[in-house]
Amino acid sequence: MPACCFFPHLYPRLSLAGMLGECGRRGGYMELLNFDSLVMEQLEKRISMNLCSNTSGQIMLGMSCNPPREGDESYEVYQEEVKQQYESLKRRANLLADAFNAPEGMSCNRPMGAMYLFPRIQLSNKALIAAAQAGHPPDTFYCLQLLEKTGIVSRQWHPPSFDPGHPPSFDPGHPPSFDPGHPPSFDPGPHLVQ
């Protein structure tokens, strides 16, 4: 028997994880395999104390688990809507990547799947000195300055091959809709470190 048959597994499923997820519509379930009966009892007690999702959330969850299949009346419409959503997400992510690539000292790879972008900011020697004087690592200092000066919330991200001279990356999540004629802009400029 494979080893996976003996270890506990938890498989969550949320309606907002599929193509149907929208604000205010929540639904989900989880499948638990190979958990001890005492754990299951406690989990069931805990879950039963919560209210269930609203009816529309339950419907969305059912639809996300069982989308239209080829031959169904709504299959073509569903496929077209999914295609349009993916194209829109890709277009907006690329606009944001272009905006991150525009300023001097910044670079950003285009997203390959999810809507996560990780721009790389080349900090000046002046910024590195200011961070040291403030007693912060450069990435933390930059994020704090960015918040203080612009109100933009960011977090430092250290890749496996972290180089302290090339600090923060940002996780902007899902960007808002953009007007294609006016792409977003971002200036990490020298005004953040004076």
Secondary structure, DSSP 8 states (H G I E B T S, - for coil): --GGGTS-EEEEEEGGGSTT--TT---EEEEEES--HHHHHHHHHHHHTS----HHHHHHHHHHHS---TTSTTHHHHHHHHHHHHHHHHHHHHHHHHHHHSSTTEE----SSSS----EE---HHHHHHHHHHTS-HHHHHHHHHHHHH---------TT--TTS-------S-----TTS-------GGG--
